Amino acid sequence: MLTCSSSRRFSPYLSPTTALRSRRTLSGRINPSTLHFPRPALPASPSSTASVFRTTPHCFTLPTSQYSTITHLPVLRARNSALKTSIGYCPQRTTRLQAITGDADTMDEYRFPDNRLKKKMDDPSKTPLLLVACGSFSPITFLHLRMFVMAADYVKHNTEYEMIGGYLSPVSDAYKKQGLAPAEHRVAMCQLAIDKASNWLMVDTWEAEKKEYQPTAKVLDHFDHEINTLRKGIDTGDGSRKRVSIALLAGADLIQTMSTPNVWSDKDLDHILGRYGTFIIERSGTDIDEALASLQNYRDNIHVIQQLIQNDVSSTKIRLFLRRGMSVQYLIPAPVVEYIEQNHLYGDEGRASSTTSIAQETDKGKAKESSSAS
């Protein structure tokens, strides 16, 4: 492990700004848990540089539990300057958001995250399935994560699908929804939430990086292109490859908006529900049967998943708790709680919104989907 001689205690949760500056200073790829460096060829003889760092079999790693604020950069710059010659220093750049998730190497280069994507099917007789959750995630909650787990259980016990992966796709800042934190913060919180809690969930920044709002239909097209066009689906284990079914994972409130006239365009509805399909998690207070009544043409592509243990926590309620100075511990992942506190998020969304009732739900999914997908 790569360590620093500084005795200061480092926080494990970097702000996006710190992460970016660290990236440009130290090179290599960064994610919320570690900073990695190519294995160096150290000088044969001991030196002051070698005494500061020790090697691992494959890489230099600086744990973020020992690295935090910008105040430590002068120390690290000094170490880095001494290392440039001995370890073959090669500066790399990355996009603003993918510096947080560690999925790109050059500026303005987008790289689809597939490190946790299943590479080979366990049962080639089944249909491979990829779930995509689009949303604000401002902030991400345990319910957002539980949705994937509930869907995985449902798929395993009630369908002929085989789950190969799941993605969180945070909406871009162009959505301009009340309470929407900057994309760099929402991406960081999503990454922190799944980093050590899941081995099959990933955060994709393609939508979040767009300067213009992207309808959900286009987002699903993006995943279909990455998985089925570029990667040719998934290996079945017998030398052949099979096309992956892409589906939208959402709460029952989204289906309710889909059944409401003039909220979604007919073209988008047909594209999402007809071509891809959706897995819907029941939510208290939503009449899902009424919502499905007007979507009978797509009933075969709509899978309704019952919540056996009711959980109605929402990002809206979390933001309200935070505005009122109330604790959100055990409602959202602990790393996200600390990240919010360190970056002072959701404390001043405006006087009008501070009077909102805790029971009031304003997060109705992407109601702006009335715009055409084309």
Contacts in CASP RR format, 6 or more apart in sequence:
PFRMAT RR
TARGET T0000
AUTHOR 0000-0000-0000
METHOD contacts of the structure
MODEL  1
MLTCSSSRRFSPYLSPTTALRSRRTLSGRINPSTLHFPRPALPASPSSTA
SVFRTTPHCFTLPTSQYSTITHLPVLRARNSALKTSIGYCPQRTTRLQAI
TGDADTMDEYRFPDNRLKKKMDDPSKTPLLLVACGSFSPITFLHLRMFVM
AADYVKHNTEYEMIGGYLSPVSDAYKKQGLAPAEHRVAMCQLAIDKASNW
LMVDTWEAEKKEYQPTAKVLDHFDHEINTLRKGIDTGDGSRKRVSIALLA
GADLIQTMSTPNVWSDKDLDHILGRYGTFIIERSGTDIDEALASLQNYRD
NIHVIQQLIQNDVSSTKIRLFLRRGMSVQYLIPAPVVEYIEQNHLYGDEG
RASSTTSIAQETDKGKAKESSSAS
1 54 0 8 1.000
1 56 0 8 1.000
1 61 0 8 1.000
1 62 0 8 1.000
1 63 0 8 1.000
2 35 0 8 1.000
2 37 0 8 1.000
2 53 0 8 1.000
2 54 0 8 1.000
2 60 0 8 1.000
2 61 0 8 1.000
2 62 0 8 1.000
3 52 0 8 1.000
3 53 0 8 1.000
3 54 0 8 1.000
3 62 0 8 1.000
3 66 0 8 1.000
4 52 0 8 1.000
4 62 0 8 1.000
4 66 0 8 1.000
4 67 0 8 1.000
4 72 0 8 1.000
4 75 0 8 1.000
4 76 0 8 1.000
4 79 0 8 1.000
5 52 0 8 1.000
5 75 0 8 1.000
6 72 0 8 1.000
6 75 0 8 1.000
8 72 0 8 1.000
10 64 0 8 1.000
10 65 0 8 1.000
10 66 0 8 1.000
10 67 0 8 1.000
10 68 0 8 1.000
10 69 0 8 1.000
10 72 0 8 1.000
11 64 0 8 1.000
11 68 0 8 1.000
11 69 0 8 1.000
11 338 0 8 1.000
11 342 0 8 1.000
12 32 0 8 1.000
12 33 0 8 1.000
12 63 0 8 1.000
12 64 0 8 1.000
12 65 0 8 1.000
12 68 0 8 1.000
12 335 0 8 1.000
13 32 0 8 1.000
13 64 0 8 1.000
13 68 0 8 1.000
13 192 0 8 1.000
13 335 0 8 1.000
13 338 0 8 1.000
13 339 0 8 1.000
13 342 0 8 1.000
14 22 0 8 1.000
14 32 0 8 1.000
14 64 0 8 1.000
14 67 0 8 1.000
14 68 0 8 1.000
14 188 0 8 1.000
15 188 0 8 1.000
15 339 0 8 1.000
15 342 0 8 1.000
15 343 0 8 1.000
16 96 0 8 1.000
16 99 0 8 1.000
16 100 0 8 1.000
16 184 0 8 1.000
16 185 0 8 1.000
16 187 0 8 1.000
16 188 0 8 1.000
17 70 0 8 1.000
18 68 0 8 1.000
18 69 0 8 1.000
18 70 0 8 1.000
19 30 0 8 1.000
19 32 0 8 1.000
19 99 0 8 1.000
19 100 0 8 1.000
19 188 0 8 1.000
20 96 0 8 1.000
20 99 0 8 1.000
21 70 0 8 1.000
21 73 0 8 1.000
22 30 0 8 1.000
22 35 0 8 1.000
22 67 0 8 1.000
22 73 0 8 1.000
22 76 0 8 1.000
23 30 0 8 1.000
23 93 0 8 1.000
23 94 0 8 1.000
23 99 0 8 1.000
24 91 0 8 1.000
24 93 0 8 1.000
25 73 0 8 1.000
25 76 0 8 1.000
25 77 0 8 1.000
25 80 0 8 1.000
26 35 0 8 1.000
26 37 0 8 1.000
26 62 0 8 1.000
26 76 0 8 1.000
26 80 0 8 1.000
27 37 0 8 1.000
27 89 0 8 1.000
27 90 0 8 1.000
27 91 0 8 1.000
27 92 0 8 1.000
28 35 0 8 1.000
28 36 0 8 1.000
28 37 0 8 1.000
28 38 0 8 1.000
28 92 0 8 1.000
29 35 0 8 1.000
29 36 0 8 1.000
29 94 0 8 1.000
29 102 0 8 1.000
29 103 0 8 1.000
29 105 0 8 1.000
30 36 0 8 1.000
30 99 0 8 1.000
30 100 0 8 1.000
30 102 0 8 1.000
31 100 0 8 1.000
31 101 0 8 1.000
31 102 0 8 1.000
31 191 0 8 1.000
31 195 0 8 1.000
32 64 0 8 1.000
32 100 0 8 1.000
32 188 0 8 1.000
32 191 0 8 1.000
32 192 0 8 1.000
32 195 0 8 1.000
32 335 0 8 1.000
33 63 0 8 1.000
33 64 0 8 1.000
33 195 0 8 1.000
33 196 0 8 1.000
34 61 0 8 1.000
34 62 0 8 1.000
34 63 0 8 1.000
34 64 0 8 1.000
35 61 0 8 1.000
35 62 0 8 1.000
35 64 0 8 1.000
35 67 0 8 1.000
36 59 0 8 1.000
36 60 0 8 1.000
36 61 0 8 1.000
37 59 0 8 1.000
37 60 0 8 1.000
37 61 0 8 1.000
37 62 0 8 1.000
37 87 0 8 1.000
38 59 0 8 1.000
38 60 0 8 1.000
38 87 0 8 1.000
38 88 0 8 1.000
38 90 0 8 1.000
39 55 0 8 1.000
39 56 0 8 1.000
39 57 0 8 1.000
39 58 0 8 1.000
39 59 0 8 1.000
39 60 0 8 1.000
40 55 0 8 1.000
40 60 0 8 1.000
40 83 0 8 1.000
40 86 0 8 1.000
40 87 0 8 1.000
40 88 0 8 1.000
41 86 0 8 1.000
41 87 0 8 1.000
41 88 0 8 1.000
42 49 0 8 1.000
42 50 0 8 1.000
42 55 0 8 1.000
42 86 0 8 1.000
42 87 0 8 1.000
43 49 0 8 1.000
43 50 0 8 1.000
43 86 0 8 1.000
47 86 0 8 1.000
48 82 0 8 1.000
49 79 0 8 1.000
49 82 0 8 1.000
49 83 0 8 1.000
49 86 0 8 1.000
52 79 0 8 1.000
53 60 0 8 1.000
53 79 0 8 1.000
53 83 0 8 1.000
60 87 0 8 1.000
67 76 0 8 1.000
80 89 0 8 1.000
83 89 0 8 1.000
92 105 0 8 1.000
92 106 0 8 1.000
93 105 0 8 1.000
93 106 0 8 1.000
93 107 0 8 1.000
94 102 0 8 1.000
94 104 0 8 1.000
94 105 0 8 1.000
94 106 0 8 1.000
94 107 0 8 1.000
94 109 0 8 1.000
95 104 0 8 1.000
95 107 0 8 1.000
95 108 0 8 1.000
95 109 0 8 1.000
95 110 0 8 1.000
95 205 0 8 1.000
95 209 0 8 1.000
96 184 0 8 1.000
96 209 0 8 1.000
97 183 0 8 1.000
97 184 0 8 1.000
97 187 0 8 1.000
97 205 0 8 1.000
97 208 0 8 1.000
97 209 0 8 1.000
98 104 0 8 1.000
98 110 0 8 1.000
98 111 0 8 1.000
98 205 0 8 1.000
98 209 0 8 1.000
100 184 0 8 1.000
100 187 0 8 1.000
100 188 0 8 1.000
100 191 0 8 1.000
101 113 0 8 1.000
101 187 0 8 1.000
101 191 0 8 1.000
101 203 0 8 1.000
101 205 0 8 1.000
103 111 0 8 1.000
103 112 0 8 1.000
103 113 0 8 1.000
103 205 0 8 1.000
104 110 0 8 1.000
104 111 0 8 1.000
105 111 0 8 1.000
110 205 0 8 1.000
110 206 0 8 1.000
110 209 0 8 1.000
112 204 0 8 1.000
112 206 0 8 1.000
112 226 0 8 1.000
112 230 0 8 1.000
113 167 0 8 1.000
113 202 0 8 1.000
113 203 0 8 1.000
113 204 0 8 1.000
114 202 0 8 1.000
114 226 0 8 1.000
114 231 0 8 1.000
115 202 0 8 1.000
116 165 0 8 1.000
116 198 0 8 1.000
116 199 0 8 1.000
116 200 0 8 1.000
116 201 0 8 1.000
116 202 0 8 1.000
117 164 0 8 1.000
117 165 0 8 1.000
117 200 0 8 1.000
117 202 0 8 1.000
118 128 0 8 1.000
118 163 0 8 1.000
118 164 0 8 1.000
118 165 0 8 1.000
118 200 0 8 1.000
118 234 0 8 1.000
119 234 0 8 1.000
119 235 0 8 1.000
120 234 0 8 1.000
120 235 0 8 1.000
120 236 0 8 1.000
120 237 0 8 1.000
121 128 0 8 1.000
121 162 0 8 1.000
121 164 0 8 1.000
121 234 0 8 1.000
121 235 0 8 1.000
121 236 0 8 1.000
121 237 0 8 1.000
121 242 0 8 1.000
122 162 0 8 1.000
123 162 0 8 1.000
124 236 0 8 1.000
124 237 0 8 1.000
124 238 0 8 1.000
124 242 0 8 1.000
125 160 0 8 1.000
126 160 0 8 1.000
126 161 0 8 1.000
126 162 0 8 1.000
127 160 0 8 1.000
127 161 0 8 1.000
127 162 0 8 1.000
127 242 0 8 1.000
127 245 0 8 1.000
128 161 0 8 1.000
128 162 0 8 1.000
128 164 0 8 1.000
128 233 0 8 1.000
128 234 0 8 1.000
128 242 0 8 1.000
128 243 0 8 1.000
128 244 0 8 1.000
128 245 0 8 1.000
129 155 0 8 1.000
129 159 0 8 1.000
129 161 0 8 1.000
129 162 0 8 1.000
129 163 0 8 1.000
129 164 0 8 1.000
129 244 0 8 1.000
129 245 0 8 1.000
129 247 0 8 1.000
130 163 0 8 1.000
130 164 0 8 1.000
130 165 0 8 1.000
130 166 0 8 1.000
130 167 0 8 1.000
130 223 0 8 1.000
130 227 0 8 1.000
130 244 0 8 1.000
130 245 0 8 1.000
130 246 0 8 1.000
130 247 0 8 1.000
131 148 0 8 1.000
131 151 0 8 1.000
131 163 0 8 1.000
131 165 0 8 1.000
131 166 0 8 1.000
131 167 0 8 1.000
131 247 0 8 1.000
131 248 0 8 1.000
131 249 0 8 1.000
131 279 0 8 1.000
132 166 0 8 1.000
132 167 0 8 1.000
132 169 0 8 1.000
132 219 0 8 1.000
132 220 0 8 1.000
132 223 0 8 1.000
132 246 0 8 1.000
132 247 0 8 1.000
132 248 0 8 1.000
132 249 0 8 1.000
133 144 0 8 1.000
133 147 0 8 1.000
133 148 0 8 1.000
133 166 0 8 1.000
133 167 0 8 1.000
133 168 0 8 1.000
133 169 0 8 1.000
133 248 0 8 1.000
133 249 0 8 1.000
133 250 0 8 1.000
134 169 0 8 1.000
134 171 0 8 1.000
134 207 0 8 1.000
134 216 0 8 1.000
134 219 0 8 1.000
134 248 0 8 1.000
134 250 0 8 1.000
134 366 0 8 1.000
135 169 0 8 1.000
135 170 0 8 1.000
135 171 0 8 1.000
135 365 0 8 1.000
135 366 0 8 1.000
136 170 0 8 1.000
136 171 0 8 1.000
136 175 0 8 1.000
136 177 0 8 1.000
136 179 0 8 1.000
136 180 0 8 1.000
136 186 0 8 1.000
136 315 0 8 1.000
136 363 0 8 1.000
136 365 0 8 1.000
137 144 0 8 1.000
137 168 0 8 1.000
137 170 0 8 1.000
137 186 0 8 1.000
137 189 0 8 1.000
137 190 0 8 1.000
137 315 0 8 1.000
138 177 0 8 1.000
138 179 0 8 1.000
138 180 0 8 1.000
138 181 0 8 1.000
138 186 0 8 1.000
138 315 0 8 1.000
138 319 0 8 1.000
139 181 0 8 1.000
139 186 0 8 1.000
139 189 0 8 1.000
139 315 0 8 1.000
139 318 0 8 1.000
139 319 0 8 1.000
139 332 0 8 1.000
139 336 0 8 1.000
139 340 0 8 1.000
139 345 0 8 1.000
139 346 0 8 1.000
140 168 0 8 1.000
140 186 0 8 1.000
140 189 0 8 1.000
140 190 0 8 1.000
140 193 0 8 1.000
140 315 0 8 1.000
140 332 0 8 1.000
140 333 0 8 1.000
140 336 0 8 1.000
141 313 0 8 1.000
141 314 0 8 1.000
141 315 0 8 1.000
141 318 0 8 1.000
141 331 0 8 1.000
141 332 0 8 1.000
142 311 0 8 1.000
142 313 0 8 1.000
142 331 0 8 1.000
142 332 0 8 1.000
142 333 0 8 1.000
143 311 0 8 1.000
143 312 0 8 1.000
143 313 0 8 1.000
143 314 0 8 1.000
144 168 0 8 1.000
144 193 0 8 1.000
145 193 0 8 1.000
145 194 0 8 1.000
145 197 0 8 1.000
145 198 0 8 1.000
145 201 0 8 1.000
145 333 0 8 1.000
146 311 0 8 1.000
147 249 0 8 1.000
147 251 0 8 1.000
147 281 0 8 1.000
148 166 0 8 1.000
148 198 0 8 1.000
148 201 0 8 1.000
148 249 0 8 1.000
150 281 0 8 1.000
150 305 0 8 1.000
150 307 0 8 1.000
151 163 0 8 1.000
151 249 0 8 1.000
151 279 0 8 1.000
151 281 0 8 1.000
151 305 0 8 1.000
152 163 0 8 1.000
154 279 0 8 1.000
154 303 0 8 1.000
154 305 0 8 1.000
155 161 0 8 1.000
155 162 0 8 1.000
155 163 0 8 1.000
155 279 0 8 1.000
156 163 0 8 1.000
159 303 0 8 1.000
161 245 0 8 1.000
163 200 0 8 1.000
164 234 0 8 1.000
164 244 0 8 1.000
165 200 0 8 1.000
165 201 0 8 1.000
165 202 0 8 1.000
166 200 0 8 1.000
166 201 0 8 1.000
166 202 0 8 1.000
166 249 0 8 1.000
167 201 0 8 1.000
167 202 0 8 1.000
167 203 0 8 1.000
167 204 0 8 1.000
167 223 0 8 1.000
168 190 0 8 1.000
168 194 0 8 1.000
168 201 0 8 1.000
168 202 0 8 1.000
168 203 0 8 1.000
168 204 0 8 1.000
169 204 0 8 1.000
169 206 0 8 1.000
169 207 0 8 1.000
169 208 0 8 1.000
169 219 0 8 1.000
170 183 0 8 1.000
170 186 0 8 1.000
170 187 0 8 1.000
170 190 0 8 1.000
170 203 0 8 1.000
170 205 0 8 1.000
170 207 0 8 1.000
170 208 0 8 1.000
171 177 0 8 1.000
171 180 0 8 1.000
171 207 0 8 1.000
171 208 0 8 1.000
171 213 0 8 1.000
171 214 0 8 1.000
171 366 0 8 1.000
172 183 0 8 1.000
172 207 0 8 1.000
172 208 0 8 1.000
172 209 0 8 1.000
172 210 0 8 1.000
172 211 0 8 1.000
172 212 0 8 1.000
172 213 0 8 1.000
172 214 0 8 1.000
173 180 0 8 1.000
173 182 0 8 1.000
173 183 0 8 1.000
173 208 0 8 1.000
174 210 0 8 1.000
174 211 0 8 1.000
174 212 0 8 1.000
174 213 0 8 1.000
175 213 0 8 1.000
175 366 0 8 1.000
175 368 0 8 1.000
178 349 0 8 1.000
178 353 0 8 1.000
178 362 0 8 1.000
179 319 0 8 1.000
179 346 0 8 1.000
179 349 0 8 1.000
179 353 0 8 1.000
180 186 0 8 1.000
181 345 0 8 1.000
181 346 0 8 1.000
183 208 0 8 1.000
183 209 0 8 1.000
185 339 0 8 1.000
185 343 0 8 1.000
185 345 0 8 1.000
186 208 0 8 1.000
187 203 0 8 1.000
187 205 0 8 1.000
187 208 0 8 1.000
188 339 0 8 1.000
189 336 0 8 1.000
189 339 0 8 1.000
189 340 0 8 1.000
190 203 0 8 1.000
191 203 0 8 1.000
192 333 0 8 1.000
192 335 0 8 1.000
192 336 0 8 1.000
192 339 0 8 1.000
193 332 0 8 1.000
193 333 0 8 1.000
193 335 0 8 1.000
193 336 0 8 1.000
194 201 0 8 1.000
194 202 0 8 1.000
194 203 0 8 1.000
195 335 0 8 1.000
197 333 0 8 1.000
204 223 0 8 1.000
206 219 0 8 1.000
206 222 0 8 1.000
207 214 0 8 1.000
207 219 0 8 1.000
207 222 0 8 1.000
213 368 0 8 1.000
213 371 0 8 1.000
215 268 0 8 1.000
215 366 0 8 1.000
215 368 0 8 1.000
215 369 0 8 1.000
215 371 0 8 1.000
215 372 0 8 1.000
215 373 0 8 1.000
216 248 0 8 1.000
216 268 0 8 1.000
216 272 0 8 1.000
216 366 0 8 1.000
216 369 0 8 1.000
217 267 0 8 1.000
217 268 0 8 1.000
217 271 0 8 1.000
217 272 0 8 1.000
217 369 0 8 1.000
217 373 0 8 1.000
218 373 0 8 1.000
220 246 0 8 1.000
220 248 0 8 1.000
220 271 0 8 1.000
220 272 0 8 1.000
220 275 0 8 1.000
220 276 0 8 1.000
221 373 0 8 1.000
223 246 0 8 1.000
224 246 0 8 1.000
224 276 0 8 1.000
227 233 0 8 1.000
227 234 0 8 1.000
227 244 0 8 1.000
227 246 0 8 1.000
228 243 0 8 1.000
228 244 0 8 1.000
228 246 0 8 1.000
232 241 0 8 1.000
233 241 0 8 1.000
233 242 0 8 1.000
233 243 0 8 1.000
233 244 0 8 1.000
234 241 0 8 1.000
234 242 0 8 1.000
234 244 0 8 1.000
235 241 0 8 1.000
236 242 0 8 1.000
245 276 0 8 1.000
246 276 0 8 1.000
247 276 0 8 1.000
247 277 0 8 1.000
247 278 0 8 1.000
247 279 0 8 1.000
247 303 0 8 1.000
248 272 0 8 1.000
248 276 0 8 1.000
248 277 0 8 1.000
248 278 0 8 1.000
248 279 0 8 1.000
249 278 0 8 1.000
249 279 0 8 1.000
249 281 0 8 1.000
250 278 0 8 1.000
250 279 0 8 1.000
250 280 0 8 1.000
250 281 0 8 1.000
250 365 0 8 1.000
251 280 0 8 1.000
251 281 0 8 1.000
251 282 0 8 1.000
251 283 0 8 1.000
252 280 0 8 1.000
252 281 0 8 1.000
252 282 0 8 1.000
252 283 0 8 1.000
252 286 0 8 1.000
252 288 0 8 1.000
252 291 0 8 1.000
252 304 0 8 1.000
253 283 0 8 1.000
253 286 0 8 1.000
253 361 0 8 1.000
253 363 0 8 1.000
253 364 0 8 1.000
253 365 0 8 1.000
254 278 0 8 1.000
254 280 0 8 1.000
254 364 0 8 1.000
254 365 0 8 1.000
254 366 0 8 1.000
255 278 0 8 1.000
255 280 0 8 1.000
255 286 0 8 1.000
255 288 0 8 1.000
255 291 0 8 1.000
255 292 0 8 1.000
255 295 0 8 1.000
255 302 0 8 1.000
256 286 0 8 1.000
256 287 0 8 1.000
256 288 0 8 1.000
256 291 0 8 1.000
256 364 0 8 1.000
257 263 0 8 1.000
257 264 0 8 1.000
257 364 0 8 1.000
257 365 0 8 1.000
257 367 0 8 1.000
258 264 0 8 1.000
258 269 0 8 1.000
258 273 0 8 1.000
258 291 0 8 1.000
258 295 0 8 1.000
259 290 0 8 1.000
259 291 0 8 1.000
259 292 0 8 1.000
259 293 0 8 1.000
259 294 0 8 1.000
259 295 0 8 1.000
262 370 0 8 1.000
263 367 0 8 1.000
263 369 0 8 1.000
263 370 0 8 1.000
264 369 0 8 1.000
264 370 0 8 1.000
265 369 0 8 1.000
265 370 0 8 1.000
265 371 0 8 1.000
265 372 0 8 1.000
265 373 0 8 1.000
267 372 0 8 1.000
267 373 0 8 1.000
267 374 0 8 1.000
268 369 0 8 1.000
268 370 0 8 1.000
268 371 0 8 1.000
268 372 0 8 1.000
268 373 0 8 1.000
269 295 0 8 1.000
269 298 0 8 1.000
271 373 0 8 1.000
272 278 0 8 1.000
273 295 0 8 1.000
273 298 0 8 1.000
273 301 0 8 1.000
273 302 0 8 1.000
274 298 0 8 1.000
274 301 0 8 1.000
276 301 0 8 1.000
277 298 0 8 1.000
277 301 0 8 1.000
277 302 0 8 1.000
278 301 0 8 1.000
278 302 0 8 1.000
278 303 0 8 1.000
279 303 0 8 1.000
279 305 0 8 1.000
280 288 0 8 1.000
280 302 0 8 1.000
280 303 0 8 1.000
280 304 0 8 1.000
280 305 0 8 1.000
281 305 0 8 1.000
281 307 0 8 1.000
282 288 0 8 1.000
282 304 0 8 1.000
282 305 0 8 1.000
282 306 0 8 1.000
282 307 0 8 1.000
283 307 0 8 1.000
283 312 0 8 1.000
284 307 0 8 1.000
284 310 0 8 1.000
284 312 0 8 1.000
285 312 0 8 1.000
288 304 0 8 1.000
292 299 0 8 1.000
292 302 0 8 1.000
292 304 0 8 1.000
295 302 0 8 1.000
313 331 0 8 1.000
313 332 0 8 1.000
314 361 0 8 1.000
314 363 0 8 1.000
315 363 0 8 1.000
316 356 0 8 1.000
316 360 0 8 1.000
316 361 0 8 1.000
316 362 0 8 1.000
316 363 0 8 1.000
317 358 0 8 1.000
318 328 0 8 1.000
318 331 0 8 1.000
318 332 0 8 1.000
318 346 0 8 1.000
319 346 0 8 1.000
319 349 0 8 1.000
320 354 0 8 1.000
320 356 0 8 1.000
320 358 0 8 1.000
321 327 0 8 1.000
321 328 0 8 1.000
321 331 0 8 1.000
321 358 0 8 1.000
322 328 0 8 1.000
322 340 0 8 1.000
322 345 0 8 1.000
322 346 0 8 1.000
322 347 0 8 1.000
323 346 0 8 1.000
323 347 0 8 1.000
323 348 0 8 1.000
323 349 0 8 1.000
323 353 0 8 1.000
323 354 0 8 1.000
324 354 0 8 1.000
328 337 0 8 1.000
328 340 0 8 1.000
329 337 0 8 1.000
339 345 0 8 1.000
340 346 0 8 1.000
356 362 0 8 1.000
END
